[in-house]
Amino acid sequence: MNIFVCVKQVPDTETKVQPNGDKTFIETSSIKWIMNPYDEFAVEQALLVKAANAGSTVTVVRVGGVKDTEALRTAMAMGADEAILVEAEDNLDSYSIAKALKGAIEKSDKTPDLILAGKQGIDDDCLQVPQILAEMMNLPSVSVIVGFEQDGDKVTVKREVEGGAIEIYELSTPCVLATNKGINTPRYASLPGIMKAKRKPMQQLTLADVGVSADDRKVKYSDFQLPPEKPAGKKFDAMDEGEQQKVVAEVVGLLRNEAKVI
């Protein structure tokens, strides 16, 4: 099987972000990048499918800046065989990213049997790329999957919906599946795996190579701002019993008129 995994590189959740100079994105010069956590489940599922199907290969694909390839190297250290990097800005919209992924998969000269991705990126939370990619490639797609079983060219997946209910779908491969946490437990990259990842092939392409131009962009971002700082908290001294009723009235008044929570 030819298995492809679409991964995204996102800022570490502990990174303090700041808008860049023209407020069209965040300042990326000092950010620590990690693989999108939901994509880790996709990589692990690809490796499990590979183990169950002798002769299979796992190719990870990413669209983004070339300054740091942490996500791709992490996936290859976990066990993926090769990687494709499409050089692009880190703030492309979902449509452009999906089209670039499609072009990269086609450039690999491998016919995909299974395409996996995380259900969403934890930075923009768009939840769009896997579905757009599936539509572009005319493939069936199921997102937010928490269970996976394979029988030949048929796969049965469990999809989590609101309220804790589970939907079950049967699809024929090739298909696009977007994983959610709970489908598996991603493995840690071993030291030998990390060393091998440095020698595994990584193909580098441009947006032009995969047929994406500026005209493909549907969404542009502007005026990035940090949320307003929270005002300092207010303290009240109610140790004096004679003042307690007055303090309670003041607190209730602030909750009703200023905080507007009651």
Backbone bond lengths (Angstrom), bond angles and torsions (degrees), N, CA, C in turn:
res aa  C-N    CA-C-N  psi(-1)  N-CA   C-N-CA  omega(-1)  CA-C   N-CA-C  phi
1 M - - - 1.464 - - 1.521 110.11 -
2 N 1.310 115.64 142.62 1.460 121.91 172.17 1.524 107.68 -98.65
3 I 1.317 115.26 107.73 1.462 121.29 -175.41 1.529 108.62 -108.43
4 F 1.316 115.50 128.13 1.469 120.73 177.43 1.530 108.79 -114.49
5 V 1.328 115.21 141.65 1.462 120.79 176.25 1.522 108.35 -126.02
6 C 1.309 116.54 123.38 1.462 122.22 177.86 1.526 107.93 -90.63
7 V 1.324 116.48 120.34 1.464 120.26 -178.80 1.519 110.03 -121.06
8 K 1.307 114.45 154.55 1.456 120.91 178.10 1.519 109.09 -125.66
9 Q 1.308 116.42 145.21 1.451 122.48 176.56 1.518 107.59 -100.45
10 V 1.320 116.62 125.85 1.462 121.50 -175.18 1.526 109.39 -128.08
11 P 1.331 117.55 158.73 1.461 119.59 176.32 1.519 111.13 -64.37
12 D 1.322 115.58 141.64 1.460 120.45 173.86 1.530 108.57 -54.61
13 T 1.330 116.18 141.24 1.469 119.92 -175.45 1.524 112.58 -63.92
14 E 1.329 118.12 -18.39 1.464 120.84 178.57 1.526 112.29 -92.93
15 T 1.342 116.78 -0.35 1.461 120.22 179.95 1.527 110.87 -72.41
16 K 1.303 116.49 136.12 1.466 121.25 175.07 1.522 108.00 -87.79
17 V 1.318 116.95 115.73 1.463 120.76 -175.15 1.523 110.83 -95.63
18 Q 1.330 114.69 151.77 1.459 122.70 177.18 1.530 108.01 -137.99
19 P 1.349 119.11 144.75 1.476 120.12 174.50 1.523 109.82 -62.90
20 N 1.348 116.21 147.54 1.462 118.65 176.37 1.536 110.17 -77.40
21 G 1.335 116.29 -177.73 1.455 121.06 -172.63 1.512 114.64 -58.04
22 D 1.350 117.60 -43.96 1.466 119.33 -178.58 1.524 113.17 -95.83
23 K 1.341 116.54 8.82 1.466 123.78 174.98 1.534 113.18 60.71
24 T 1.349 116.40 28.84 1.461 119.21 177.12 1.528 111.99 -97.22
25 F 1.333 116.52 -8.19 1.464 121.45 179.55 1.517 107.32 -165.82
26 I 1.326 116.36 -168.55 1.457 119.97 176.85 1.530 109.77 -97.20
27 E 1.307 116.44 157.98 1.462 121.59 176.72 1.528 108.94 -71.49
28 T 1.323 116.95 120.94 1.468 121.08 -172.35 1.526 114.14 -105.81
29 S 1.329 117.66 -2.65 1.467 119.61 -172.30 1.521 113.31 -65.11
30 S 1.322 118.03 -29.38 1.465 120.12 -175.95 1.528 112.75 -118.93
31 I 1.307 116.78 20.47 1.459 120.46 -176.84 1.526 110.77 -85.96
32 K 1.318 115.84 141.22 1.461 120.77 169.87 1.525 107.51 -89.85
33 W 1.332 116.27 123.12 1.457 121.06 -176.62 1.530 110.40 -98.47
34 I 1.318 115.91 145.10 1.461 121.98 175.99 1.531 108.71 -136.31
35 M 1.325 116.21 164.82 1.458 119.24 172.16 1.526 109.12 -70.68
36 N 1.308 116.80 136.58 1.456 121.22 176.21 1.537 109.42 -51.97
37 P 1.342 119.30 124.34 1.463 121.17 -174.36 1.530 114.61 -54.48
38 Y 1.324 118.38 -38.71 1.464 119.33 179.17 1.526 111.64 -66.35
39 D 1.332 116.43 -27.32 1.467 119.79 178.04 1.520 111.73 -71.90
40 E 1.322 117.64 -24.29 1.460 120.47 176.70 1.529 110.05 -61.28
41 F 1.331 116.52 -38.48 1.469 119.50 177.50 1.526 110.73 -66.01
42 A 1.347 116.30 -35.36 1.466 120.24 178.65 1.527 110.78 -66.76
43 V 1.342 116.62 -42.39 1.464 120.23 178.34 1.525 110.23 -63.03
44 E 1.320 116.64 -46.17 1.468 120.09 179.82 1.527 111.32 -60.65
45 Q 1.341 116.98 -41.72 1.467 119.19 179.34 1.517 110.76 -64.84
46 A 1.319 117.42 -38.32 1.461 120.74 177.36 1.526 110.84 -61.44
47 L 1.335 116.75 -40.73 1.460 120.54 -179.97 1.525 111.39 -68.73
48 L 1.328 117.47 -34.61 1.461 120.69 176.28 1.526 110.87 -66.78
49 V 1.330 116.23 -41.20 1.469 119.97 177.53 1.523 110.29 -65.41
50 K 1.320 116.12 -40.96 1.468 120.11 177.79 1.524 111.12 -59.26
51 A 1.328 116.94 -43.86 1.463 121.42 -178.84 1.527 111.42 -63.41
52 A 1.332 116.13 -30.28 1.463 120.04 -178.22 1.524 112.68 -87.86
53 N 1.321 117.49 -6.81 1.468 121.41 -177.76 1.536 108.41 -132.38
54 A 1.315 116.63 96.53 1.463 121.89 -175.60 1.526 110.65 -56.49
55 G 1.325 115.10 139.92 1.457 120.57 178.37 1.505 114.85 85.09
56 S 1.333 117.67 3.10 1.460 121.05 -179.46 1.524 110.80 -77.89
57 T 1.319 115.95 157.05 1.465 121.85 175.56 1.518 109.41 -128.28
58 V 1.325 115.53 148.10 1.465 121.88 178.04 1.516 108.33 -117.12
59 T 1.333 115.79 121.94 1.466 122.21 178.30 1.520 108.42 -117.03
60 V 1.325 116.44 125.06 1.468 120.17 177.78 1.523 108.90 -98.60
61 V 1.323 116.18 140.12 1.458 122.24 -176.19 1.525 109.00 -127.40
62 R 1.318 115.86 134.99 1.461 120.78 178.62 1.520 109.70 -137.34
63 V 1.326 116.23 145.21 1.458 122.97 173.65 1.517 107.37 -115.27
64 G 1.343 117.32 120.08 1.452 119.75 -179.49 1.512 112.44 166.39
65 G 1.322 116.10 -170.43 1.452 122.09 -176.92 1.520 112.53 -68.39
66 V 1.331 115.92 152.39 1.463 120.84 -177.33 1.530 112.16 -92.97
67 K 1.329 117.06 -4.19 1.464 119.44 -174.96 1.518 112.34 -64.50
68 D 1.304 117.21 -23.66 1.458 120.65 -179.10 1.527 108.16 -147.10
69 T 1.317 116.68 123.64 1.471 120.83 -178.13 1.524 110.75 -111.99
70 E 1.319 116.16 32.13 1.457 121.44 -174.74 1.528 112.42 -55.91
71 A 1.332 117.42 -44.89 1.462 120.32 -176.15 1.520 111.55 -62.53
72 L 1.320 117.19 -44.59 1.466 120.55 -179.66 1.525 111.11 -67.54
73 R 1.319 117.64 -42.43 1.466 120.50 179.04 1.529 110.85 -64.83
74 T 1.325 116.74 -37.57 1.465 120.11 177.36 1.527 110.82 -62.17
75 A 1.344 116.18 -44.98 1.465 120.17 179.75 1.524 111.29 -62.62
76 M 1.333 117.04 -40.33 1.464 119.42 179.33 1.521 111.20 -71.96
77 A 1.329 117.25 -31.64 1.462 119.81 175.50 1.523 111.03 -67.43
78 M 1.333 117.05 -31.07 1.457 120.76 176.05 1.519 111.46 -70.58
79 G 1.354 117.71 -26.16 1.464 119.62 177.82 1.511 115.45 142.70
80 A 1.338 118.09 -3.10 1.465 119.34 177.14 1.526 109.61 -63.87
81 D 1.329 116.80 150.59 1.465 121.03 -172.54 1.518 113.96 -85.22
82 E 1.332 117.36 -34.14 1.461 120.53 -175.54 1.520 109.57 -158.90
83 A 1.326 115.19 171.16 1.460 119.27 -176.33 1.520 110.35 -141.13
84 I 1.329 114.45 154.77 1.458 122.26 173.62 1.522 107.58 -128.82
85 L 1.324 116.29 127.16 1.460 121.80 177.95 1.522 109.00 -116.02
86 V 1.321 115.77 122.12 1.464 121.08 174.24 1.527 106.98 -99.26
87 E 1.319 115.80 113.82 1.468 120.13 -176.54 1.530 110.03 -70.67
88 A 1.331 115.70 125.37 1.472 120.93 -178.14 1.506 109.40 -162.24
89 E 1.318 115.63 169.31 1.457 120.65 172.70 1.520 108.99 -64.57
90 D 1.334 115.30 151.72 1.462 119.07 -179.19 1.524 112.65 -80.06
91 N 1.334 118.28 -5.43 1.467 119.53 -177.66 1.528 112.31 -114.80
92 L 1.340 116.58 32.60 1.464 119.52 174.66 1.520 110.41 -64.77
93 D 1.319 116.54 155.12 1.454 119.82 176.50 1.525 110.19 -81.43
94 S 1.325 116.10 169.20 1.461 122.04 -173.79 1.532 112.45 -61.59
95 Y 1.326 116.99 -39.14 1.468 120.18 -178.18 1.523 110.71 -63.84
96 S 1.327 117.01 -46.58 1.461 120.78 -179.45 1.523 111.31 -63.68
97 I 1.340 116.55 -39.95 1.461 120.33 179.41 1.525 110.01 -64.03
98 A 1.326 117.30 -45.57 1.457 120.62 -179.88 1.531 111.27 -61.66
99 K 1.319 116.69 -42.20 1.458 119.77 179.42 1.526 110.79 -65.54
100 A 1.338 117.06 -37.79 1.462 120.82 177.80 1.523 110.93 -66.39
101 L 1.318 117.01 -40.37 1.468 120.63 177.37 1.527 110.59 -62.59
102 K 1.311 115.97 -43.24 1.469 120.26 178.35 1.527 110.29 -59.76
103 G 1.344 116.68 -46.44 1.453 120.00 179.95 1.514 112.65 -63.64
104 A 1.344 116.74 -37.68 1.461 120.39 179.34 1.518 111.29 -66.78
105 I 1.322 116.99 -41.33 1.472 120.50 178.24 1.523 110.17 -62.79
106 E 1.320 116.39 -41.92 1.468 119.93 179.05 1.529 111.03 -67.53
107 K 1.331 117.68 -34.63 1.461 121.78 179.15 1.525 112.20 -68.37
108 S 1.326 117.38 -20.32 1.458 120.55 -177.71 1.526 112.80 -70.99
109 D 1.349 115.80 -14.33 1.467 121.90 -177.21 1.522 112.52 63.59
110 K 1.326 116.38 22.38 1.465 121.59 174.74 1.519 108.85 -116.96
111 T 1.298 116.79 133.33 1.458 120.59 175.83 1.520 108.62 -80.24
112 P 1.329 118.86 117.27 1.469 120.02 -175.46 1.527 112.42 -69.81
113 D 1.323 116.14 134.68 1.460 121.83 172.48 1.517 111.38 -97.75
114 L 1.335 115.57 -26.09 1.466 120.66 -179.99 1.520 108.30 -154.79
115 I 1.340 115.62 132.41 1.461 121.45 176.46 1.521 107.71 -120.77
116 L 1.327 116.09 123.72 1.460 121.97 -179.04 1.523 110.02 -116.71
117 A 1.313 115.39 152.49 1.467 121.68 175.85 1.516 107.57 -157.82
118 G 1.329 116.60 161.88 1.456 119.56 171.24 1.517 110.03 -72.96
119 K 1.309 117.22 157.52 1.463 119.87 -175.00 1.527 112.10 -67.54
120 Q 1.361 117.72 -26.02 1.454 120.63 -177.63 1.520 109.27 -164.53
121 G 1.336 115.90 158.79 1.449 121.05 170.84 1.514 108.78 -89.30
122 I 1.331 116.73 139.67 1.467 118.61 -176.50 1.524 111.90 -79.36
123 D 1.346 117.50 -2.54 1.466 118.57 178.66 1.527 111.72 -89.26
124 D 1.344 117.16 -54.01 1.467 118.22 -178.20 1.528 113.26 -101.37
125 D 1.337 117.82 -15.92 1.475 122.04 176.14 1.532 113.18 55.69
126 C 1.320 117.85 35.23 1.467 119.87 -176.71 1.539 113.33 -75.54
127 L 1.336 118.02 -33.18 1.470 122.41 -177.89 1.524 111.94 55.05
128 Q 1.330 117.38 44.11 1.457 120.13 -174.70 1.519 114.77 -123.58
129 V 1.327 117.61 -34.78 1.463 120.79 -168.20 1.532 113.26 -57.77
130 P 1.353 121.14 -48.51 1.468 118.96 -178.51 1.523 113.12 -58.92
131 Q 1.340 116.23 -39.67 1.465 119.34 -178.81 1.526 111.73 -69.64
132 I 1.332 116.64 -40.88 1.468 119.87 178.54 1.521 109.96 -65.03
133 L 1.333 116.51 -42.76 1.464 120.87 178.45 1.522 111.17 -59.90
134 A 1.328 116.88 -43.74 1.462 120.55 179.61 1.524 111.28 -62.12
135 E 1.330 116.14 -40.92 1.459 120.23 178.78 1.522 110.80 -64.91
136 M 1.329 116.55 -42.64 1.469 120.30 179.70 1.527 112.04 -62.96
137 M 1.339 115.78 -35.12 1.463 120.11 -177.30 1.519 112.40 -94.16
138 N 1.344 115.89 1.16 1.467 121.70 179.38 1.526 111.26 56.94
139 L 1.339 115.34 48.03 1.458 121.26 -179.23 1.530 109.84 -120.30
140 P 1.330 117.11 149.32 1.470 119.17 174.08 1.522 109.95 -66.56
141 S 1.334 115.96 152.76 1.458 120.06 -174.67 1.525 110.77 -147.53
142 V 1.319 115.29 142.41 1.464 121.91 172.50 1.520 106.99 -136.29
143 S 1.318 116.71 135.31 1.461 121.12 -178.65 1.526 110.83 -114.45
144 V 1.321 115.12 167.46 1.466 123.80 177.99 1.525 110.68 57.09
145 I 1.336 117.17 45.39 1.464 119.43 -176.87 1.527 110.25 -86.77
146 V 1.330 115.01 141.52 1.469 121.34 179.98 1.522 111.61 -123.16
147 G 1.336 116.61 3.62 1.459 121.11 177.80 1.510 110.07 -149.58
148 F 1.348 116.49 146.37 1.464 120.76 -176.64 1.518 109.32 -146.97
149 E 1.337 116.16 129.51 1.461 122.35 172.96 1.510 107.96 -137.77
150 Q 1.327 116.35 144.16 1.460 121.24 -177.92 1.511 110.60 -125.98
151 D 1.325 115.50 138.54 1.465 122.12 174.62 1.518 107.39 -138.92
152 G 1.335 116.06 92.68 1.463 120.16 -176.56 1.512 110.50 67.15
153 D 1.337 115.96 -124.71 1.470 119.70 179.99 1.519 111.85 -94.42
154 K 1.325 117.12 15.16 1.461 122.31 176.38 1.524 109.58 -111.80
155 V 1.318 116.43 137.50 1.457 120.45 173.87 1.518 108.69 -125.82
156 T 1.317 114.78 141.90 1.460 121.80 176.25 1.523 107.36 -115.83
157 V 1.315 116.23 124.55 1.462 120.16 -177.17 1.519 110.11 -123.97
158 K 1.322 114.77 151.33 1.456 121.77 174.97 1.520 107.87 -107.86
159 R 1.319 115.20 132.28 1.460 121.00 -177.11 1.515 109.75 -118.46
160 E 1.330 115.90 129.70 1.453 121.26 -179.09 1.521 110.14 -86.08
161 V 1.317 116.91 131.34 1.465 121.87 177.89 1.519 109.13 -122.10
162 E 1.323 116.40 173.27 1.459 120.97 -176.86 1.522 110.94 -59.50
163 G 1.327 114.42 145.09 1.448 119.80 179.35 1.517 113.37 87.86
164 G 1.342 117.54 1.17 1.454 121.02 178.47 1.521 114.43 86.12
165 A 1.332 117.53 2.63 1.466 119.72 178.98 1.528 110.09 -73.65
166 I 1.335 115.60 155.84 1.457 122.29 -179.98 1.527 109.56 -120.78
167 E 1.330 115.53 127.81 1.457 121.18 173.11 1.519 108.74 -101.53
168 I 1.337 117.10 145.47 1.463 121.68 -179.59 1.523 109.06 -118.57
169 Y 1.338 115.83 129.38 1.457 121.75 -179.22 1.524 109.65 -125.34
170 E 1.322 115.98 144.54 1.465 121.61 172.00 1.525 108.00 -115.04
171 L 1.329 116.80 127.77 1.450 122.22 -178.11 1.516 109.75 -129.11
172 S 1.323 114.50 156.12 1.459 120.97 170.17 1.520 108.17 -96.56
173 T 1.312 116.35 144.25 1.459 119.85 174.47 1.522 108.85 -83.40
174 P 1.348 117.51 150.16 1.461 127.55 4.00 1.524 112.54 -76.63
175 C 1.323 115.67 152.91 1.461 121.30 178.53 1.518 108.71 -155.29
176 V 1.332 115.02 169.10 1.470 122.08 178.72 1.521 107.88 -115.65
177 L 1.333 116.29 126.15 1.450 121.38 -178.77 1.520 109.86 -125.44
178 A 1.329 116.39 134.20 1.465 122.06 179.44 1.524 108.98 -112.12
179 T 1.327 116.58 119.48 1.455 122.25 -170.52 1.519 113.55 -88.47
180 N 1.324 113.91 152.17 1.458 122.16 174.14 1.526 108.37 -119.11
181 K 1.319 117.52 162.84 1.460 120.09 176.60 1.532 108.90 -63.18
182 G 1.317 115.39 146.75 1.453 120.46 -178.39 1.505 113.26 104.67
183 I 1.331 117.68 -17.03 1.460 119.70 -179.72 1.530 110.86 -71.22
184 N 1.329 117.04 -28.87 1.452 121.81 179.50 1.527 108.74 -164.55
185 T 1.316 115.60 -176.25 1.463 120.72 174.16 1.521 107.72 -119.01
186 P 1.339 118.04 108.26 1.465 119.85 -177.88 1.527 112.22 -58.27
187 R 1.315 115.95 137.22 1.461 121.51 179.01 1.528 110.63 -76.69
188 Y 1.317 114.83 157.84 1.458 120.12 172.97 1.521 108.77 -86.26
189 A 1.303 115.98 145.69 1.458 120.00 176.25 1.530 108.87 -72.64
190 S 1.329 116.62 126.43 1.459 121.04 178.58 1.524 110.07 -79.08
191 L 1.326 116.49 163.73 1.462 120.07 177.36 1.525 111.57 -60.72
192 P 1.350 119.19 -45.63 1.472 118.51 175.36 1.527 112.14 -60.19
193 G 1.347 116.25 -36.73 1.459 119.82 178.56 1.508 112.05 -64.31
194 I 1.335 116.30 -39.48 1.472 120.71 178.43 1.523 110.45 -64.48
195 M 1.323 117.13 -40.76 1.458 120.96 179.60 1.534 110.60 -67.41
196 K 1.327 117.14 -41.53 1.473 120.72 179.42 1.525 111.28 -65.63
197 A 1.341 116.50 -34.56 1.464 120.51 -177.38 1.520 111.89 -60.03
198 K 1.336 116.79 -30.52 1.455 120.85 -179.56 1.528 111.95 -66.72
199 R 1.337 116.47 -22.28 1.466 120.31 -177.03 1.524 112.83 -104.01
200 K 1.312 117.19 -4.27 1.458 119.88 -179.06 1.527 110.25 -77.60
201 P 1.341 116.80 147.64 1.479 119.46 -174.82 1.522 112.79 -68.96
202 M 1.336 114.75 138.99 1.466 121.57 174.65 1.524 108.03 -131.43
203 Q 1.315 116.25 109.40 1.459 121.38 178.70 1.518 109.38 -82.14
204 Q 1.320 116.61 136.43 1.462 121.03 -179.23 1.517 109.96 -117.18
205 L 1.332 115.66 127.32 1.456 122.24 -177.52 1.526 109.60 -126.27
206 T 1.327 115.82 161.36 1.460 121.07 173.11 1.528 108.60 -102.42
207 L 1.321 115.79 168.27 1.464 119.09 176.32 1.528 110.99 -61.23
208 A 1.328 116.63 -36.75 1.461 120.11 177.98 1.533 110.93 -63.09
209 D 1.340 116.50 -36.71 1.466 120.48 179.09 1.523 112.13 -60.17
210 V 1.342 116.18 -33.35 1.464 119.98 -176.01 1.527 111.82 -103.07
211 G 1.335 116.85 13.08 1.461 120.81 172.34 1.511 115.74 79.19
212 V 1.332 117.44 26.59 1.465 120.82 -179.94 1.525 108.85 -111.50
213 S 1.325 116.27 132.70 1.459 121.69 178.34 1.521 109.79 -126.88
214 A 1.311 116.38 174.75 1.463 121.31 179.75 1.528 111.38 -61.79
215 D 1.329 117.12 -27.76 1.464 120.86 -179.48 1.525 112.63 -68.13
216 D 1.343 116.86 -17.61 1.469 120.22 -179.17 1.522 112.23 -77.46
217 R 1.300 116.20 -15.72 1.460 119.12 -175.99 1.516 110.93 -71.17
218 K 1.318 116.53 126.07 1.464 121.90 -179.39 1.523 112.75 -99.88
219 V 1.332 116.42 -24.45 1.469 120.76 -176.16 1.521 108.89 -130.12
220 K 1.332 116.60 133.54 1.453 122.34 173.94 1.527 108.56 -122.59
221 Y 1.321 114.66 143.03 1.455 119.93 -176.03 1.526 110.64 -103.06
222 S 1.325 115.50 147.73 1.460 120.55 179.20 1.521 109.92 -153.64
223 D 1.320 114.55 159.56 1.463 123.02 173.18 1.534 112.97 56.47
224 F 1.341 116.56 46.45 1.460 119.65 172.57 1.526 109.12 -61.30
225 Q 1.333 116.76 134.45 1.459 121.39 179.32 1.516 109.76 -139.98
226 L 1.332 114.62 147.54 1.453 119.00 171.57 1.524 108.91 -75.08
227 P 1.315 118.34 149.55 1.472 119.30 176.16 1.524 109.65 -63.34
228 P 1.328 118.01 150.06 1.472 119.92 -179.97 1.523 111.07 -61.08
229 E 1.311 115.60 144.53 1.455 119.70 178.30 1.524 110.37 -65.15
230 K 1.319 114.80 143.03 1.452 119.07 178.63 1.534 109.62 -71.44
231 P 1.319 116.93 137.58 1.478 118.72 177.67 1.521 110.74 -66.15
232 A 1.296 116.11 155.92 1.458 120.54 179.30 1.532 110.15 -61.34
233 G 1.308 115.50 144.54 1.457 119.63 179.01 1.522 112.38 -70.71
234 K 1.311 115.66 162.43 1.462 120.89 179.68 1.521 109.74 -111.93
235 K 1.327 115.23 138.33 1.457 121.03 -179.80 1.527 109.54 -112.92
236 F 1.323 114.20 145.16 1.461 120.05 -179.62 1.518 108.94 -129.06
237 D 1.304 115.81 138.06 1.465 121.77 178.69 1.522 108.44 -100.51
238 A 1.325 114.97 109.88 1.467 119.83 -178.82 1.521 110.89 -119.29
239 M 1.324 116.28 25.08 1.457 119.13 179.68 1.528 111.60 -70.11
240 D 1.312 115.86 -31.30 1.473 120.59 179.50 1.526 108.19 -81.07
241 E 1.312 116.59 116.90 1.459 120.79 -177.37 1.525 111.91 -57.53
242 G 1.316 116.34 -32.30 1.447 119.90 -179.33 1.520 113.16 -68.79
243 E 1.340 117.47 -19.24 1.455 121.85 -178.61 1.529 112.68 -101.34
244 Q 1.328 116.85 -7.97 1.466 120.08 -172.21 1.526 112.59 -62.11
245 Q 1.325 117.87 -43.28 1.453 120.21 -179.11 1.522 111.50 -62.96
246 K 1.322 116.22 -39.49 1.463 121.39 178.65 1.532 110.32 -65.92
247 V 1.338 116.38 -42.81 1.462 120.52 -179.69 1.518 110.72 -64.57
248 V 1.332 116.56 -43.86 1.468 120.41 178.98 1.526 110.63 -59.48
249 A 1.322 117.33 -43.36 1.463 120.94 179.51 1.525 110.78 -63.02
250 E 1.340 116.42 -38.56 1.461 120.50 -179.76 1.530 110.72 -67.49
251 V 1.349 116.34 -42.85 1.476 120.61 179.71 1.525 110.30 -63.62
252 V 1.331 116.26 -45.20 1.465 119.84 179.72 1.528 110.44 -61.90
253 G 1.328 116.38 -40.31 1.461 120.07 178.76 1.521 111.65 -62.44
254 L 1.337 117.57 -41.31 1.460 121.01 178.93 1.529 111.60 -67.39
255 L 1.333 116.58 -39.98 1.468 119.93 179.15 1.529 111.27 -65.24
256 R 1.336 115.61 -34.19 1.463 119.00 -178.04 1.523 112.15 -82.23
257 N 1.322 118.16 -43.53 1.457 121.02 -170.61 1.529 114.11 -96.80
258 E 1.345 117.13 -30.40 1.467 120.11 -177.40 1.521 111.27 -100.78
259 A 1.332 116.88 -55.61 1.467 119.72 179.95 1.524 112.06 -77.24
260 K 1.348 115.78 -26.52 1.473 122.36 179.10 1.534 111.91 55.69
261 V 1.335 114.11 46.15 1.480 118.59 177.72 1.525 112.23 -107.24
262 I 1.309 116.62 -6.98 1.472 119.28 175.72 1.536 108.95 -134.22
